[in-house]
């Protein structure tokens, strides 16, 4: 079993945020991969991330619509992404 270093809350949050940003960038760069394919294989997709993002915002008192959360994840309006990349 690997030794996991002890992290303070701020460092852990920074690492989690960096990993999340990298995942979002990866999804943005892989427009050839459809949400349904990711959902079938992993049980999660871009829309799931957007919903989790919106829920986290709401938990912190930040009003965010589903559409705004999707735009944050997709890097563009969802309708534009669908028209451009969805097969």
C-alpha positions as CSV (number, residue, x, y, z in Angstrom):
1,X,0.0,0.0,0.0
2,X,1.3,3.5,-0.9
3,X,2.1,6.0,1.8
4,X,-0.2,8.9,1.5
5,X,1.3,12.2,2.8
6,X,-0.6,14.1,5.4
7,X,-2.0,17.3,3.9
8,X,-3.5,20.3,5.4
9,X,-7.0,21.2,4.2
10,X,-5.8,24.2,2.1
11,X,-3.2,22.0,0.3
12,X,-5.7,19.2,-0.2
13,X,-8.3,21.6,-1.7
14,X,-5.7,23.1,-4.0
15,X,-4.7,19.7,-5.3
16,X,-8.3,18.7,-5.8
17,X,-9.0,21.9,-7.6
18,X,-6.0,21.5,-9.9
19,X,-7.1,17.9,-10.7
20,X,-10.6,19.1,-11.4
21,X,-9.3,21.8,-13.7
22,X,-7.2,19.3,-15.6
23,X,-10.2,16.9,-16.0
24,X,-12.3,19.8,-17.4
25,X,-9.5,20.7,-19.8
26,X,-9.2,17.1,-20.9
27,X,-12.9,16.9,-21.6
28,X,-12.8,20.2,-23.5
29,X,-9.9,18.9,-25.6
30,X,-11.6,15.6,-26.4
31,X,-14.6,16.8,-28.2
32,X,-14.5,13.6,-30.2
33,X,-15.6,11.7,-27.1
34,X,-19.4,11.8,-26.7
35,X,-21.0,12.2,-23.3
36,X,-23.0,9.0,-23.8
37,X,-19.7,7.1,-24.4
38,X,-18.2,8.4,-21.2
39,X,-21.4,7.8,-19.3
40,X,-21.6,4.2,-20.5
41,X,-18.0,3.5,-19.6
42,X,-17.5,5.6,-16.5
43,X,-20.9,6.4,-15.2
44,X,-20.1,10.1,-15.3
45,X,-20.0,12.7,-18.1
46,X,-19.6,16.5,-18.7
47,X,-23.2,17.1,-17.6
48,X,-22.6,15.3,-14.4
49,X,-19.6,17.6,-13.6
50,X,-21.7,20.6,-14.4
51,X,-24.4,19.4,-12.0
52,X,-21.9,18.8,-9.3
53,X,-20.4,22.2,-9.9
54,X,-23.8,23.9,-9.6
55,X,-24.6,21.9,-6.5
56,X,-21.3,22.9,-4.9
57,X,-22.0,26.6,-5.8
58,X,-25.4,26.4,-4.2
59,X,-24.0,24.8,-1.0
60,X,-21.8,27.9,-0.7
61,X,-24.7,30.3,-1.4
62,X,-23.7,31.1,-5.0
63,X,-26.6,31.1,-7.4
64,X,-25.7,29.3,-10.6
65,X,-28.0,28.0,-13.3
66,X,-27.6,24.6,-15.0
67,X,-26.8,26.4,-18.2
68,X,-24.1,28.6,-16.6
69,X,-22.5,25.5,-15.0
70,X,-22.5,23.7,-18.3
71,X,-20.8,26.6,-20.0
72,X,-18.1,26.6,-17.3
73,X,-17.5,22.9,-17.9
74,X,-17.8,22.9,-21.7
75,X,-15.9,26.2,-22.2
76,X,-18.8,27.4,-24.4
77,X,-22.6,27.5,-24.4
78,X,-23.9,24.0,-24.2
79,X,-26.1,24.5,-27.3
80,X,-23.0,25.6,-29.3
81,X,-21.1,22.6,-28.1
82,X,-23.9,20.2,-29.1
83,X,-24.2,21.8,-32.5
84,X,-20.5,21.6,-33.1
85,X,-19.5,18.4,-31.5
86,X,-22.4,16.1,-30.7
87,X,-22.9,13.2,-33.1
